[in-house]
Amino acid sequence: MLQRIGAVLIARNREFYRDRAGLGWNVVMPLVIVIALAAIFRAGPEPVFKIGVLGDAHVVALPLLTLEHVEQVALSDPTAARAKVERHQLDLVVDLTSEPIGYWVNDDSPTGYLAERLLLGGRGDAPAEVGRVPEVERRAVSGAAVRYIDWVLPGVLALNLMFSSLWGVGWVIVRYRKNGVLRRLSATPLRAAEFLIAQVLSRLLVVLGSTLAVYLGAATLIDFPMRGSYLALASVFACGALAMISLGLIVAARLRTEELADGVLNLMVWPMMLLSGVWFSLEGTSALARALAPLLPLTHVVDAARAVMIDGAGFIAVLPELGILLAIAAALLAIAARLFRWE
């Protein structure tokens, strides 16, 4: 059995590496995206106040929160809220759950300074009956801003992993079926389970290799943070690749034409691109979008990769995300094996 799996794995890898155009696309295109984003997003923070709120803003009247052009971000975790202020992702966080009411502000943030002045002295658009502004306690933090390219890079790596996994399995196996390759393989001692295992291992090696190449290329061209464990990051991408490859196998299980496979794969990819937080944060989006995001495997890859690269998370910290990805992979592999047909 191992000999048959190895033969299919080697044959598939040779096919991929001989396709210079496909190999170049998997490595060069993500680097082009990263470089373009680094060149485009050079501006500082947007000239709009983003105020995080811990607790119910309707219970305690703070004039700052009634001003126009002030965006409120509802928060529940004080530790995560403080981290967002440290990284200049929020200008100020008001803690309405503490006694007295407190707020976090970053002394290095210009917009944080202005937001603090408004909090302490401005009535904004509050009605006259609101009364005296409550006393608040100042809590200073410090930290460097996270650039957009630093924030988006884990998402670009995960996106490249997704495309390579889905099309490298889903589209290719459908092409095999259409060209009669699977029919010929069915006449050999090779079993369906062995063929699927070989495809998973082959694509996993290719995806991890191309992801490493993109990471090293980006590290050479752009200075970005990597504060966590390389073991944790490799585990995140390996588990994410397994989940995506398994999803691609479901597409390839029965379809007979590349055109239909391409359409189904695009139907899967677009929701993940929009709802997994690759390009923008889901904070402030609709409740439906935030509810759907955890159901998508790409969300867990992006969140775990950002936790490792930006927050410095270790292997233990990302274990919940790894467990979810492995569970998704196992479930999808079982479904794909059940559905698979040679012809």
Phi, psi and omega in degrees: 000313181299324180295319180292318177299316179298321180296316179292319179300313181296318180297318181292320178296319178298320179299318181291312186290338176282343177273089185298323181295315179295320179296316179295321180298320182293335184254314187286317185300313177300324178295321177299318179298314181298315181295319179296317179295321179296325181283326185281312188266075179254352185287161177282195181297148180295147181281056177219141181278130173244112185249121175277144182231119172263115184107187184269114182291344181276344183280317181248128183273109173246119183305326181305322184284353178262353181291148171289157178067018173248118180267125177266136177240113180288131182231156179233339184253112181300323180295314178295325179296315179298319180298323180293326176290319180300326184264009178066020176280335171233144181285328183195147175237127179258126179259099181276355182271348183264163178231109004283171177300135181238170175210151176251135177219144179265121182296342181268001183260119179296318179289331175296320178300314181293321179297322179295319179298319179293322180296318186277332188235342187263142175269341179062225181258020182292141178292162186296329184284356180299320177093202186291142177292129181299151175290141181229156181249131183275134177227105185274144174226169177218154180168154180278149179291146173269116179292158179298321181295325176295321183286323186275339185303313177303325178293321178294318177299317179293324180294317177297320177299318181296311181299313182297322181289312185291309183285328181292340177249304185301312183285320185293316182293325175296321177296320175302316181295317182294323182275359178086006180294317180295325178298319180291322179294328181294340179274358180262172177294352181296128178267160183300318181297321179294320178298316181294319178299316179298319180295319179296312181295318180298310182292327178298316178297317181295314183296315180294322178296316180291324177295319177297318180297318179295318180299312181295322177295318178294321179295329178288323187266333187227139176272107179231157184282144169221090190263349186256201184273131175294328176297317179296317181295317178297321179295320179299313182290326178294313180293321177296319178297318178300317179296317181291319178298319179296322177295320177296326179295326177296319177297321184279351189297323187231336188295151186244347182234145179294326182297315179293319179298319180297319179295317180295318179296318177296323177298327177282323189286317187298315176301322180292323178296324185272328190251003183260006178073029180289311188260334183211156179288146179276359175297130181091352176280178183292159178298326179296316180298317180291331178285326182282330186305314181294346179279349184261131181298327181296328178302316183290326177294313182296313182298317181291319179296320178293321179299321180286309188285322185260316184270349180079026181292147176261188184297316182297321183295329182260007180303319178302317179294320178297319179298318179297315181296319179293323177295319177298316181298315181297316181295315181292322177297319179297318179294316180297317179296325179290324185273340191297137173225143178294323184238000000 
